[in-house]
Amino acid sequence: MGKPLGLGAVKIEYKLHLSDRKERYEKLFSDSSNDWEIAESLANPEQEKGWVAAFKKFILHEEIGISKNDHPYKGQASSLKEVPRIETLLAILRCD
C-alpha cells in the first residue's frame, strides 16, 4: 500500500491514564467537584514503562497472547517489532 504524495503526515501522541476501578465505583461524584468520579491519574514515566512492558509481555505470551499464526515464520517473537503485523504497521507509519 503506497502513500500518496502531498497529503501530509500525522504524528500520534498519547498520555497514559491509570484508572482505579475500586475507587471509581465506591462513590458516584468526585469530592473536588460535582463531576462524576472517574478516579484517573496520569502515569509518571516509571509507571508508563512498567505498564508498557507488562502489555508487551502479555501480547507475546505463548498461551494467552497473540495466536501462533501472528508470530514470525522463524518461531516465537521476542519483541513486538518482530510480529509481522506490527512490522507492517511500523513500515506504513514511517515518514522518511
N, C-alpha and C positions, 0 to 999 in steps of 0.2 A: 504494500500500500504506500503510494508516494505522498509526499507533502506538497500541496500547491504553493506556488511562489506568491509572495505579496500579501498573504492573509495574516501575517503576524504570528506571534507565539504567545503562549500562556505559561506563566510560572505559578505553580500551586504552592502556597504556603499554608501551614497548619499550626494549630495550637492544641495541645493535648489537655483535655478537661477530664479530671477524675471525679467520679460520682460515688458518693457514699449512700448506697441504697437504703441501708438501715435507718440512717438519719433522715433521709428524704421522706420515708413513709411513716416516721414517728409523729410528724406534725404536718398540718396542711399548709400553714403560712409561715413565711420567714419571720424571724424575730426583729430584723432590721427594717422591714417594710411590709406593706400589705400585699406583696407579691407571693406567688406560690413558692413553697420550699423546694429548691432543686438540689441542695447540698452538693454543689460542684465547686471544685477549685482547680486552678491552673497547675499543671505539673511543673516542678522545677527540673532543670536539666538532668540531674541524677535520677529522679523518678522516671523521667521520659526514657532514658537509656535502659533502665530496668524493664519497663513495660514493653519497649520495642524488642528487647532481647527475648522476653517471655513470648511475645507474639511470634517471632521467628522460630523459636524452639517448638511452639505448638504447631505451626504450619508445616515444619519439616519432620515432625514426629512420624515414625513409620506406621503406627497403627491408627492414630486419630487425626493426623494431618492430611495433607493433600493425597490424592489417590496415587497408586503406583504408576498409572499412565501419565501423570503430570511430572514425574521425575525425569531427569536426563536419561538418555539411552544407555549410558555407562553405569547406571545404578543410582544409589541414594544421593540426593543433593545435600551438600554441606552448608550452602548459603542460598538465600533467595535468588541471587543473581544467576545461579545455575539452573533454576527451574525454567524450562523453555518458554512458558507463557510470560513470566516476569522478564526474561531476557528480551522477548519480543516487545513487550510494553516499554522497557527502558530504551530500546532502539528507536521506537516510534517517538518517544518523548525527547530524545536527544536533539538539541538545537545547535548543530555545528555545521 
